[in-house]
């Protein structure tokens, strides 16, 4: 019964915040344009502040386990390679191939990982997730660009990939937090309090905007690639990699962080990237919508099952 309450407490608030966002969309208080503008503000201001404060709060002794880092990074690469083979075998349309490939390996780790880890294990797990962001998010970004450019008939732009990584606000916030910890720098109390308060806005606002961004058009046209991608993303990969992590001895907070790396829904930014890089943006949008909704159920089941069998 305890595992049931743990999983409910971790997942239900996220669902309710998305539901509030969808109701706001129905009332007309937010439309697609305003939702994108607020989302850009979240990405460039509130999420970086949250990540920085989470790393800052872990203290100068914060370290990321080498085996955790290696497992997460290697797992993302394996996901990418398996997904590449799968899309080549199952889809003929190149505009859909790149979007499916991106959708299978790229997760909304920032938005889902930190709140779920914090809900399960508090600030220490949130700090671990924030540290891992500095490694995983650059991988997601670089591989996502490669996935989309691989199937648009153009040669991948290495400089564009590198520039996108080094100017990513989430990466910059992670690196800045690591610098503060490494050198023992301290923020003035008034500045820390302000940044912490603004960072606290990130999770609820991001989920409200995500709910307000949900749309259900064009589903029928995308049904086959949609089902294939969602099946791999939400069921096969989380089960396979979390199972492998258990066999390697990961437990508790570290296992929870890995679950969010591999089990979170598809990143919202994948829709924008598909629009800009010649991918099937309608399919990308549907993948974001349905993975965000269905992941509430799949994450609940994973958290409940791992808690029930004593791994959390």
NUGUBA-286529 format. One record per residue: residue number from 1; residue in three letters; chain; x, y, z of N, C-alpha, C, O in turn. Coordinates in steps of 0.2 Angstrom, whole numbers, plus 2048, in hexadecimal, padded with zeros to 3 digits. Example, Ala and Ser with C-alpha at 12.3 -4.5 7.8 and 13.67 -1.06 7.14 Angstrom:
residues 2
n	res	chain	nx	ny	nz	cax	cay	caz	cx	cy	cz	ox	oy	oz
1	ALA	A	842	7E4	827	83E	7EA	827	842	7F0	827	847	7EF	82A;
2	SER	A	840	7F5	823	844	7FB	824	840	800	827	843	806	828;
END
This chain:
residues 312
n	res	chain	nx	ny	nz	cax	cay	caz	cx	cy	cz	ox	oy	oz
1	UNK	A	804	7FA	800	800	800	800	804	806	800	803	80B	7FD;
2	UNK	A	80A	806	804	80F	80C	804	811	80E	7FD	811	814	7FB;
3	UNK	A	813	809	7F9	815	80A	7F2	810	80D	7EE	811	811	7E9;
4	UNK	A	809	80B	7EF	804	80F	7EB	803	816	7ED	803	81A	7E8;
5	UNK	A	804	818	7F3	803	81F	7F5	80A	823	7F3	809	828	7F1;
6	UNK	A	80F	820	7F3	815	823	7F0	815	825	7E9	816	82A	7E7;
7	UNK	A	812	820	7E5	812	821	7DE	80C	826	7DD	80D	82A	7D8;
8	UNK	A	807	826	7E0	801	82B	7E0	804	832	7E1	802	837	7DD;
9	UNK	A	808	833	7E7	80A	839	7E9	80F	83C	7E4	810	842	7E3;
10	UNK	A	813	837	7E0	818	83A	7DB	815	83C	7D5	817	840	7D1;
11	UNK	A	80F	838	7D2	80D	839	7CC	806	83D	7CB	806	841	7C7;
12	UNK	A	802	83C	7D0	7FB	840	7CF	7FC	847	7CF	7F8	84A	7CB;
13	UNK	A	800	84A	7D3	801	852	7D3	803	854	7CC	800	859	7C9;
14	UNK	A	807	850	7C8	809	852	7C1	803	852	7BD	802	856	7B9;
15	UNK	A	7FF	84D	7BE	7F9	84C	7B9	7F4	852	7BB	7F1	854	7B6;
16	UNK	A	7F3	853	7C1	7EE	859	7C3	7F0	85F	7C0	7EC	863	7BE;
17	UNK	A	7F7	861	7C0	7FA	867	7BE	7F8	867	7B6	7F7	86D	7B3;
18	UNK	A	7FA	862	7B3	7F8	861	7AB	7F1	862	7AA	7EF	866	7A5;
19	UNK	A	7EC	85F	7AE	7E5	860	7AD	7E3	868	7AE	7DF	86A	7AA;
20	UNK	A	7E6	86B	7B3	7E5	872	7B4	7E7	876	7AE	7E3	87A	7AB;
21	UNK	A	7EC	874	7AB	7EF	878	7A5	7EA	876	79F	7E8	87B	79B;
22	UNK	A	7E7	870	79E	7E3	86F	799	7DC	873	79A	7D9	875	795;
23	UNK	A	7DA	873	7A0	7D4	877	7A1	7D5	87E	7A0	7D0	882	79D;
24	UNK	A	7DB	881	7A1	7DC	888	7A0	7DC	889	798	7DA	88E	796;
25	UNK	A	7DF	884	794	7DE	884	78D	7D7	885	78B	7D5	888	786;
26	UNK	A	7D3	880	78E	7CC	880	78B	7C8	887	78D	7C4	889	789;
27	UNK	A	7CA	88A	792	7C7	891	794	7CA	896	78F	7C7	89C	78F;
28	UNK	A	7CF	895	78C	7D2	89A	787	7D7	89F	78B	7D9	8A4	788;
29	UNK	A	7D9	89E	791	7DD	8A2	794	7E4	8A1	792	7E8	8A6	792;
30	UNK	A	7E6	89C	78F	7EC	89A	78B	7EB	897	784	7E7	893	784;
31	UNK	A	7EE	89A	77F	7ED	897	779	7F4	894	777	7F9	894	77B;
32	UNK	A	7F5	891	771	7FB	88E	76F	801	893	76F	806	892	771;
33	UNK	A	800	89A	76D	805	89F	76C	807	8A1	773	80D	8A1	775;
34	UNK	A	802	8A2	778	804	8A4	77E	807	89E	782	80C	89F	786;
35	UNK	A	805	898	781	808	892	784	80F	892	782	814	890	787;
36	UNK	A	811	893	77C	818	892	77A	81C	897	77D	822	896	77E;
37	UNK	A	819	89D	77D	81D	8A3	780	81F	8A2	788	824	8A3	78A;
38	UNK	A	81A	89F	78B	81B	89D	792	820	898	793	824	898	797;
39	UNK	A	81F	893	78E	824	88D	78F	82B	88F	78D	830	88D	790;
40	UNK	A	82C	894	789	833	897	788	835	89A	78E	83B	899	78F;
41	UNK	A	831	89E	791	833	8A1	798	835	89C	79D	83A	89C	7A0;
42	UNK	A	831	896	79D	833	891	7A2	83A	88E	7A0	83E	88D	7A5;
43	UNK	A	83B	88C	79A	841	889	798	847	88E	799	84D	88B	79B;
44	UNK	A	846	894	798	84C	899	798	84D	89C	79F	853	89E	7A0;
45	UNK	A	848	89C	7A3	849	89F	7AA	847	89A	7B0	84C	899	7B4;
46	UNK	A	841	898	7B0	83F	894	7B6	843	88D	7B7	845	88C	7BC;
47	UNK	A	843	889	7B2	846	883	7B2	84E	883	7B4	850	880	7B8;
48	UNK	A	851	888	7B0	859	889	7B2	85A	88B	7B9	85E	888	7BC;
49	UNK	A	855	88F	7BC	856	891	7C3	855	88B	7C7	858	88A	7CC;
50	UNK	A	850	887	7C6	84E	881	7CA	854	87C	7CA	856	87A	7CF;
51	UNK	A	857	87B	7C4	85D	877	7C3	863	879	7C7	866	876	7CB;
52	UNK	A	864	880	7C7	86A	883	7CA	869	882	7D2	86E	880	7D5;
53	UNK	A	863	884	7D4	862	884	7DB	862	87C	7DE	865	87B	7E3;
54	UNK	A	860	878	7DA	860	871	7DC	867	86E	7DD	869	86B	7E2;
55	UNK	A	86B	870	7D8	872	86E	7D9	876	872	7DE	87A	86F	7E2;
56	UNK	A	874	879	7DF	877	87D	7E4	876	87A	7EB	87A	87A	7EF;
57	UNK	A	870	878	7EC	86D	875	7F2	871	86F	7F4	871	86D	7FA;
58	UNK	A	873	86B	7EF	877	865	7F1	87D	865	7F4	880	861	7F8;
59	UNK	A	880	86B	7F4	886	86D	7F8	88C	86B	7F4	88C	868	7EF;
60	UNK	A	892	86D	7F6	898	86C	7F3	89B	865	7F2	89F	863	7EE;
61	UNK	A	898	861	7F7	899	85A	7F6	895	856	7F2	896	84F	7F1;
62	UNK	A	891	859	7EE	88D	855	7E9	891	852	7E3	895	856	7E0;
63	UNK	A	890	84C	7E2	893	848	7DD	88E	844	7D9	889	842	7DC;
64	UNK	A	890	842	7D3	88B	83E	7CF	88F	837	7CF	894	837	7CC;
65	UNK	A	88C	832	7D1	88F	82B	7D0	891	82A	7C9	88D	82B	7C5;
66	UNK	A	897	827	7C8	899	826	7C2	895	820	7BE	894	821	7B8;
67	UNK	A	893	81B	7C2	88F	816	7BF	888	818	7BD	886	816	7B8;
68	UNK	A	885	81D	7C1	87F	820	7BF	880	824	7B9	87B	823	7B4;
69	UNK	A	885	828	7B8	886	82C	7B2	887	828	7AC	884	829	7A7;
70	UNK	A	88B	823	7AD	88D	81E	7A7	887	81A	7A5	885	81A	79F;
71	UNK	A	883	818	7AA	87D	814	7A8	878	818	7A4	875	816	79F;
72	UNK	A	877	81F	7A7	872	823	7A4	874	825	79C	870	825	798;
73	UNK	A	87B	827	79C	87D	829	795	87D	823	790	87B	824	78B;
74	UNK	A	880	81D	793	880	817	78E	879	815	78C	878	813	787;
75	UNK	A	874	816	791	86D	814	790	86A	818	78A	867	816	786;
76	UNK	A	86B	81F	78A	869	823	785	86C	822	77E	868	822	77A;
77	UNK	A	872	820	77E	875	81E	778	872	818	775	871	817	76F;
78	UNK	A	871	813	779	86E	80C	777	867	80E	775	865	80B	770;
79	UNK	A	863	812	778	85D	813	776	85D	816	76F	859	814	76B;
80	UNK	A	861	81B	76E	862	81E	767	863	819	762	860	819	75D;
81	UNK	A	868	815	763	86A	810	75E	865	80B	75C	863	809	757;
82	UNK	A	861	808	762	85C	803	761	856	807	75D	853	804	758;
83	UNK	A	855	80D	75F	84F	811	75C	851	812	755	84C	812	750;
84	UNK	A	857	814	753	859	815	74C	857	80F	748	855	810	742;
85	UNK	A	859	809	74A	858	803	746	850	802	746	84E	800	740;
86	UNK	A	84D	803	74B	846	802	74B	842	806	746	83E	804	742;
87	UNK	A	844	80D	746	840	811	741	842	810	73A	83E	811	736;
88	UNK	A	848	80E	739	84A	80C	732	846	806	730	844	805	72A;
89	UNK	A	844	801	734	840	7FB	732	839	7FC	732	835	7F8	72E;
90	UNK	A	836	801	736	82F	802	736	82C	808	733	826	808	732;
91	UNK	A	830	80C	731	82D	812	72E	831	814	727	837	814	727;
92	UNK	A	82D	816	722	830	818	71C	831	820	71B	835	822	717;
93	UNK	A	82D	823	71E	82D	82B	71D	832	82E	722	832	82D	728;
94	UNK	A	837	831	71E	83D	834	722	83A	839	727	83E	83A	72C;
95	UNK	A	835	83D	725	833	842	72A	830	840	730	831	843	736;
96	UNK	A	82E	839	730	82B	836	736	831	832	73A	831	832	740;
97	UNK	A	836	830	736	83B	82C	739	83F	830	73E	840	82E	744;
98	UNK	A	841	836	73C	845	83A	741	841	83C	747	843	83C	74C;
99	UNK	A	83A	83D	746	836	83F	74C	835	839	751	835	839	757;
100	UNK	A	834	833	74D	833	82D	751	83A	82B	755	83A	82A	75B;
101	UNK	A	83F	82C	752	846	82B	755	847	82F	75B	849	82D	760;
102	UNK	A	846	836	75A	846	83B	75F	842	839	765	844	839	76B;
103	UNK	A	83C	837	763	837	836	769	838	82F	76D	836	82F	773;
104	UNK	A	83C	82B	76A	83D	824	76E	842	825	773	842	822	778;
105	UNK	A	847	82A	772	84D	82A	777	84D	830	77B	850	830	780;
106	UNK	A	849	836	779	84A	83C	77C	844	83D	781	83E	83D	77F;
107	UNK	A	846	83E	787	841	83E	78C	840	845	78F	845	849	78F;
108	UNK	A	83B	847	792	83A	84D	796	83D	84D	79D	839	84E	7A2;
109	UNK	A	843	84B	79D	846	849	7A4	846	84F	7A8	845	84E	7AE;
110	UNK	A	847	855	7A6	848	85B	7AA	841	85C	7AD	841	85D	7B4;
111	UNK	A	83C	85C	7AA	835	85E	7AC	832	858	7B1	82F	85A	7B6;
112	UNK	A	833	852	7AF	831	84C	7B3	836	84A	7B8	834	848	7BE;
113	UNK	A	83C	84A	7B6	841	847	7BB	842	84A	7C1	842	846	7C7;
114	UNK	A	843	850	7C2	844	854	7C8	83E	853	7CD	83F	852	7D3;
115	UNK	A	838	855	7CA	832	855	7CF	830	84E	7D2	82F	84D	7D7;
116	UNK	A	831	849	7CD	830	842	7CF	835	83F	7D4	834	83C	7D9;
117	UNK	A	83C	841	7D3	841	83F	7D7	840	842	7DE	841	83F	7E3;
118	UNK	A	83E	849	7DE	83D	84C	7E4	837	84A	7E8	838	849	7EE;
119	UNK	A	832	848	7E5	82C	845	7E8	82E	83F	7EB	82B	83D	7F1;
120	UNK	A	832	83B	7E8	834	834	7EB	839	834	7F0	839	831	7F6;
121	UNK	A	83E	839	7EF	844	838	7F4	847	83F	7F6	84C	83F	7F9;
122	UNK	A	843	844	7F5	845	84B	7F7	84A	84E	7F3	84C	84D	7EE;
123	UNK	A	84E	853	7F7	852	858	7F3	859	854	7F1	85C	856	7EC;
124	UNK	A	85B	84F	7F4	861	84B	7F2	860	848	7EB	864	848	7E7;
125	UNK	A	85A	845	7EA	859	842	7E4	858	847	7DE	85A	846	7D9;
126	UNK	A	855	84D	7E0	854	853	7DB	85B	855	7D9	85C	857	7D4;
127	UNK	A	860	855	7DE	866	858	7DD	86A	853	7D8	86E	855	7D4;
128	UNK	A	869	84C	7D9	86C	847	7D5	869	848	7CE	86D	848	7C9;
129	UNK	A	863	849	7CD	860	84A	7C6	862	850	7C3	863	850	7BD;
130	UNK	A	863	856	7C7	866	85C	7C4	86D	85B	7C2	86E	85E	7BC;
131	UNK	A	871	858	7C5	878	856	7C3	878	852	7BD	87C	854	7B8;
132	UNK	A	874	84D	7BC	873	849	7B6	871	84D	7B0	873	84B	7AB;
133	UNK	A	86D	852	7B1	86B	856	7AC	871	859	7A8	870	85A	7A2;
134	UNK	A	876	85B	7AB	87C	85E	7A8	87F	859	7A2	882	85B	79E;
135	UNK	A	87E	853	7A3	880	84E	79F	87B	84B	79A	87C	84B	794;
136	UNK	A	875	84A	79C	870	847	798	86D	84C	793	86B	84A	78D;
137	UNK	A	86B	852	795	868	857	791	86C	858	78B	86A	859	785;
138	UNK	A	873	859	78B	877	85A	785	877	854	781	877	855	77A;
139	UNK	A	876	84E	783	876	848	77F	86F	848	77C	86F	847	776;
140	UNK	A	86A	84A	77F	863	84A	77C	863	84F	776	861	84D	771;
141	UNK	A	866	855	778	866	85A	772	86A	858	76C	867	859	767;
142	UNK	A	870	856	76D	874	854	768	871	84E	764	871	84E	75E;
143	UNK	A	86F	849	767	86C	843	764	865	845	760	864	842	75B;
144	UNK	A	861	84A	763	85B	84C	760	85D	84F	759	859	84E	754;
145	UNK	A	862	854	759	863	857	753	866	852	74E	864	853	748;
146	UNK	A	86A	84D	750	86C	848	74C	867	844	749	867	843	743;
147	UNK	A	862	842	74D	85C	83E	74B	858	842	746	856	83F	741;
148	UNK	A	857	848	746	853	84C	742	856	84E	73B	854	84D	736;
149	UNK	A	85D	84F	73C	861	851	736	863	84B	732	864	84B	72C;
150	UNK	A	863	845	735	865	83F	732	85F	83D	72C	861	83A	727;
151	UNK	A	859	83F	72D	854	83E	729	851	844	725	84B	843	722;
152	UNK	A	854	849	725	852	84F	721	856	850	71B	855	855	718;
153	UNK	A	85A	84C	719	85E	84C	713	864	851	714	867	852	70E;
154	UNK	A	866	854	719	86B	858	71A	870	855	71F	86F	851	723;
155	UNK	A	877	858	71E	87C	855	722	87B	859	729	87A	85F	72A;
156	UNK	A	87C	855	72F	87B	858	735	880	85D	737	886	85D	735;
157	UNK	A	87E	863	739	882	869	73B	885	868	742	882	869	747;
158	UNK	A	88C	866	742	88F	865	748	88F	86B	74C	88E	86B	752;
159	UNK	A	891	871	749	892	877	74D	88B	879	750	88B	87C	755;
160	UNK	A	886	878	74C	87F	87A	74E	87D	876	755	87A	878	759;
161	UNK	A	87F	86F	754	87E	86B	75A	882	86D	760	87F	86E	766;
162	UNK	A	888	86F	75F	88C	871	765	88A	878	768	88A	879	76E;
163	UNK	A	888	87C	763	885	883	765	87F	882	769	87E	885	76F;
164	UNK	A	87B	87E	767	874	87C	76B	875	87A	772	872	87B	776;
165	UNK	A	87B	876	772	87C	873	779	87F	878	77E	87D	878	783;
166	UNK	A	884	87B	77B	887	880	780	883	886	782	885	88A	787;
167	UNK	A	87E	888	77E	87A	88D	780	873	88B	783	86F	88F	784;
168	UNK	A	872	885	784	86C	882	787	86C	885	78E	870	884	792;
169	UNK	A	866	888	790	866	88B	797	866	886	79C	869	887	7A2;
170	UNK	A	864	880	79B	864	87B	7A0	86B	878	7A1	86D	877	7A7;
171	UNK	A	86F	878	79C	876	876	79D	87A	87B	7A0	87E	87A	7A5;
172	UNK	A	879	881	79F	87C	887	7A2	87B	887	7A9	87F	889	7AD;
173	UNK	A	874	886	7AB	872	886	7B2	876	881	7B6	878	882	7BC;
174	UNK	A	876	87B	7B3	879	875	7B6	881	876	7B7	883	875	7BD;
175	UNK	A	884	879	7B2	88B	87A	7B3	88C	880	7B8	891	87F	7BC;
176	UNK	A	888	885	7B8	889	88A	7BD	888	887	7C4	88C	889	7C9;
177	UNK	A	883	883	7C5	882	880	7CC	888	87C	7CE	88A	87C	7D3;
178	UNK	A	88B	878	7C9	891	874	7CA	897	879	7CC	89B	877	7D1;
179	UNK	A	898	87E	7C9	89D	883	7CB	89C	886	7D2	8A1	886	7D5;
180	UNK	A	896	888	7D3	895	88A	7DA	897	885	7DF	89A	887	7E5;
181	UNK	A	895	87F	7DE	896	879	7E3	89E	878	7E3	8A1	877	7E9;
182	UNK	A	8A1	878	7DE	8A8	876	7DD	8AC	87B	7E1	8B1	87A	7E5;
183	UNK	A	8AB	882	7E0	8AF	887	7E3	8AC	88A	7E9	8AF	88E	7ED;
184	UNK	A	8A7	887	7EC	8A4	889	7F2	8A1	890	7F2	8A1	893	7F7;
185	UNK	A	89F	892	7ED	89C	899	7EC	895	899	7F0	891	894	7EF;
186	UNK	A	893	89E	7F2	88D	89F	7F6	889	8A5	7F3	88C	8AA	7F2;
187	UNK	A	882	8A4	7F2	87E	8A9	7F0	87C	8AE	7F6	87B	8AB	7FC;
188	UNK	A	87B	8B4	7F6	878	8B8	7FB	871	8B5	7FC	86D	8B3	7F8;
189	UNK	A	86F	8B6	803	869	8B3	805	863	8B5	801	85E	8B1	7FF;
190	UNK	A	862	8BC	800	85D	8BF	7FC	85D	8BC	7F5	857	8BB	7F2;
191	UNK	A	862	8BB	7F2	863	8B9	7EB	861	8B2	7EA	85D	8B0	7E6;
192	UNK	A	863	8AE	7EF	861	8A7	7F0	85A	8A6	7F0	857	8A1	7ED;
193	UNK	A	857	8AA	7F5	850	8A9	7F6	84C	8AB	7F0	847	8A7	7EF;
194	UNK	A	84E	8B0	7ED	84A	8B2	7E7	84B	8AD	7E1	846	8AB	7DE;
195	UNK	A	851	8AA	7E0	852	8A5	7DB	84E	89F	7DD	84C	89B	7D8;
196	UNK	A	84E	89D	7E3	84B	897	7E5	843	897	7E4	840	892	7E2;
197	UNK	A	841	89D	7E6	839	89E	7E5	837	89E	7DD	832	89B	7DB;
198	UNK	A	83C	8A1	7D9	83A	8A1	7D2	83B	89A	7CF	837	898	7CB;
199	UNK	A	840	896	7D2	841	88F	7CF	83B	88B	7D1	83A	886	7CE;
200	UNK	A	838	88C	7D7	832	888	7D9	82C	889	7D4	828	884	7D4;
201	UNK	A	82C	88E	7D1	827	88F	7CC	827	88A	7C6	822	888	7C3;
202	UNK	A	82D	888	7C4	82F	884	7BE	82A	87E	7BD	827	87D	7B8;
203	UNK	A	82A	879	7C2	826	873	7C1	81F	874	7C1	81C	872	7BC;
204	UNK	A	81B	878	7C5	814	878	7C4	812	87C	7BE	80E	87A	7BA;
205	UNK	A	816	882	7BC	815	885	7B6	816	881	7B0	812	882	7AB;
206	UNK	A	81B	87E	7B0	81D	87A	7AA	818	874	7A9	816	873	7A3;
207	UNK	A	815	871	7AE	810	86C	7AD	809	86F	7AB	805	86C	7A7;
208	UNK	A	808	875	7AE	801	879	7AC	802	87A	7A4	7FD	879	7A1;
209	UNK	A	808	87D	7A2	808	87F	79B	808	879	797	806	879	791;
210	UNK	A	80B	873	799	80B	86D	795	804	86B	794	802	869	78F;
211	UNK	A	800	86B	799	7F9	869	799	7F5	86E	794	7F1	86C	790;
212	UNK	A	7F7	874	794	7F4	879	790	7F6	878	789	7F3	87B	784;
213	UNK	A	7FB	875	787	7FE	874	781	7FB	86D	77D	7FC	86C	777;
214	UNK	A	7F7	869	781	7F5	863	77F	7F0	864	779	7EB	868	77A;
215	UNK	A	7F1	861	774	7EC	861	76E	7EB	85A	76B	7F0	856	76B;
216	UNK	A	7E6	858	768	7E5	851	766	7E3	850	75F	7E0	84C	75D;
217	UNK	A	7E5	855	75B	7E4	855	753	7E9	850	750	7EE	84F	753;
218	UNK	A	7E7	84E	74A	7EB	84A	746	7ED	843	749	7F2	840	746;
219	UNK	A	7EA	841	74E	7EC	83B	751	7EB	835	74C	7F0	831	74C;
220	UNK	A	7E6	835	748	7E5	82F	744	7EA	82E	73E	7EC	828	73D;
221	UNK	A	7EC	834	73C	7F2	833	737	7F8	831	739	7FC	82E	735;
222	UNK	A	7F9	831	740	800	830	743	800	829	747	804	828	74A;
223	UNK	A	7FA	825	746	7F9	820	74B	7FE	81B	74C	800	819	751;
224	UNK	A	801	819	746	806	813	746	80C	815	749	80F	812	74D;
225	UNK	A	810	81B	746	816	81D	749	815	81F	750	819	81F	754;
226	UNK	A	80F	822	752	80E	824	759	80E	81E	75D	811	81E	763;
227	UNK	A	80A	819	75C	80A	813	760	811	810	761	813	80E	766;
228	UNK	A	815	80F	75B	81B	80C	75C	820	810	760	823	80D	765;
229	UNK	A	820	817	75F	824	81B	763	823	81B	76B	827	81A	76F;
230	UNK	A	81C	81B	76C	81A	81B	773	81B	815	777	81D	815	77D;
231	UNK	A	81A	80F	773	81B	809	776	823	808	778	824	806	77E;
232	UNK	A	827	80A	774	82E	80A	775	830	80F	77B	834	80D	780;
233	UNK	A	82E	815	77B	830	81A	77F	82D	819	786	831	81A	78B;
234	UNK	A	827	817	787	824	817	78D	823	810	791	822	80F	797;
235	UNK	A	824	80A	78D	824	804	78F	82A	800	78F	82D	7FD	793;
236	UNK	A	82D	7FF	788	833	7FB	787	839	7FE	78B	83C	7FA	78E;
237	UNK	A	83B	804	789	841	806	78B	841	807	793	846	805	796;
238	UNK	A	83C	80A	796	83C	80B	79E	83D	804	7A1	841	803	7A6;
239	UNK	A	839	7FF	79E	839	7F8	7A1	840	7F5	7A1	843	7F2	7A5;
240	UNK	A	843	7F6	79B	84A	7F3	799	84F	7F6	79D	853	7F3	7A0;
241	UNK	A	84F	7FD	79D	855	800	7A0	854	800	7A8	85A	800	7AB;
242	UNK	A	84E	801	7AA	84E	801	7B2	84F	7FA	7B4	852	7F9	7BA;
243	UNK	A	84D	7F5	7B0	84F	7EE	7B2	856	7ED	7B2	859	7E9	7B7;
244	UNK	A	85A	7EF	7AD	861	7EF	7AD	864	7F2	7B3	869	7F0	7B6;
245	UNK	A	861	7F8	7B5	864	7FC	7BA	863	7F8	7C1	868	7F8	7C5;
246	UNK	A	85E	7F5	7C2	85D	7F1	7C8	862	7EB	7C8	865	7EA	7CD;
247	UNK	A	863	7E8	7C2	868	7E2	7C2	86F	7E5	7C4	873	7E1	7C7;
248	UNK	A	870	7EB	7C2	877	7EE	7C4	877	7F1	7CB	87D	7F4	7CD;
249	UNK	A	872	7F1	7CF	872	7F3	7D6	870	7F9	7D7	870	7FC	7DD;
250	UNK	A	86D	7FD	7D3	86A	804	7D4	863	803	7D8	85F	7FF	7D7;
251	UNK	A	863	807	7DD	85D	807	7E2	85B	80E	7E4	85F	813	7E3;
252	UNK	A	855	80F	7E7	853	815	7EA	854	81B	7E5	851	81B	7DF;
253	UNK	A	857	820	7E7	857	827	7E4	85A	826	7DD	857	829	7D8;
254	UNK	A	85F	823	7DD	863	822	7D6	85F	81E	7D1	85E	820	7CB;
255	UNK	A	85B	819	7D3	856	816	7CF	851	81A	7CD	84E	81A	7C7;
256	UNK	A	84E	81E	7D1	849	823	7D0	84B	828	7CA	847	829	7C6;
257	UNK	A	851	82A	7CB	854	82F	7C6	854	82B	7BF	852	82E	7BA;
258	UNK	A	857	825	7BF	857	821	7B9	850	820	7B6	850	820	7AF;
259	UNK	A	84B	81F	7BA	845	81E	7B7	842	824	7B4	83F	823	7AE;
260	UNK	A	844	82A	7B6	841	830	7B3	845	831	7AD	843	834	7A8;
261	UNK	A	84B	82F	7AC	84F	830	7A6	84C	82C	7A0	84B	82E	79B;
262	UNK	A	84A	826	7A2	848	821	79D	840	821	79C	83E	81E	797;
263	UNK	A	83D	823	7A1	836	822	7A1	831	828	7A0	82B	828	7A0;
264	UNK	A	835	82E	7A0	831	834	7A0	82E	835	799	831	832	794;
265	UNK	A	829	839	798	826	83A	791	82B	83E	78C	830	840	78E;
266	UNK	A	829	83E	786	82D	841	781	82E	849	782	829	84C	784;
267	UNK	A	834	84C	781	835	853	783	831	857	77F	830	856	779;
268	UNK	A	82E	85C	782	829	861	77E	82D	865	778	82A	866	773;
269	UNK	A	834	866	77A	838	869	775	839	865	76E	83B	868	769;
270	UNK	A	837	85F	76E	838	85B	768	833	85D	763	835	85C	75D;
271	UNK	A	82D	860	765	828	862	760	82B	868	75C	82B	869	756;
272	UNK	A	82E	86D	760	831	873	75D	837	871	759	838	874	753;
273	UNK	A	83B	86D	75B	841	86B	757	83E	867	750	841	869	74B;
274	UNK	A	839	863	750	837	860	74A	834	865	745	835	865	73F;
275	UNK	A	831	86B	748	82E	870	744	834	873	740	834	875	73A;
276	UNK	A	83A	875	744	83F	878	741	844	874	73D	848	877	739;
277	UNK	A	843	86E	73D	848	86A	73A	846	865	735	849	860	733;
278	UNK	A	83F	866	732	83D	862	72D	83A	85C	72F	838	857	72A;
279	UNK	A	838	85A	735	835	854	737	82D	855	737	82B	85B	736;
280	UNK	A	82A	850	738	823	850	738	820	853	73F	820	84F	744;
281	UNK	A	81F	859	73F	81D	85D	745	817	85A	748	816	85B	74E;
282	UNK	A	812	858	744	80C	856	746	80D	84F	74A	80A	84F	74F;
283	UNK	A	811	84B	748	812	845	74B	816	847	752	815	844	757;
284	UNK	A	81B	84B	751	81E	84D	757	81A	850	75D	81B	84F	763;
285	UNK	A	815	854	75B	810	857	75F	80C	851	763	80B	852	769;
286	UNK	A	80A	84D	75F	806	847	762	80A	843	766	807	841	76B;
287	UNK	A	810	842	765	814	83E	769	815	841	770	815	83E	775;
288	UNK	A	816	848	770	816	84C	776	810	84B	77A	810	84A	780;
289	UNK	A	80A	84C	777	804	84C	77A	803	845	77D	801	845	783;
290	UNK	A	803	840	779	801	839	77C	806	836	781	804	833	786;
291	UNK	A	80D	838	780	812	835	785	811	839	78B	812	836	791;
292	UNK	A	80F	83F	78B	80E	843	791	808	840	795	808	840	79B;
293	UNK	A	803	83F	792	7FD	83C	795	7FE	835	798	7FD	833	79D;
294	UNK	A	800	831	793	801	82A	795	807	828	79A	806	824	79E;
295	UNK	A	80C	82D	79A	811	82C	79F	80F	82D	7A6	812	82A	7AB;
296	UNK	A	809	830	7A7	807	831	7AE	805	82A	7B1	806	828	7B6;
297	UNK	A	802	826	7AC	800	81F	7AE	806	81B	7AF	807	817	7B3;
298	UNK	A	80B	81B	7AA	810	816	7AA	815	818	7AF	818	813	7B3;
299	UNK	A	816	81E	7B1	81B	820	7B6	818	81E	7BD	81B	81C	7C1;
300	UNK	A	811	81F	7BE	80E	81C	7C4	80F	815	7C5	811	812	7CA;
301	UNK	A	80E	811	7BF	80F	80A	7C0	816	808	7C1	817	803	7C5;
302	UNK	A	81B	80B	7BE	822	80A	7C0	824	80B	7C7	827	807	7CA;
303	UNK	A	822	811	7C9	823	813	7D0	820	80E	7D5	823	80C	7DA;
304	UNK	A	81A	80D	7D4	816	808	7D8	81A	801	7D8	81B	7FE	7DE;
305	UNK	A	81B	7FF	7D2	81E	7F8	7D2	825	7F8	7D5	827	7F3	7D9;
306	UNK	A	829	7FD	7D4	830	7FD	7D7	82F	7FE	7DF	834	7FB	7E2;
307	UNK	A	82A	802	7E1	82A	802	7E8	827	7FC	7EB	829	7FA	7F1;
308	UNK	A	822	7F9	7E8	81F	7F2	7EA	825	7ED	7EB	824	7E9	7F0;
309	UNK	A	829	7EC	7E6	82F	7E7	7E7	835	7E9	7EB	83A	7E6	7EB;
310	UNK	A	834	7EF	7EE	83A	7F1	7F2	840	7F5	7EF	845	7F5	7F2;
311	UNK	A	83F	7F7	7E9	845	7FA	7E5	845	802	7E7	84A	805	7E6;
312	UNK	A	83F	804	7E9	83F	80B	7EB	83F	80C	7F3	83E	811	7F6;
END
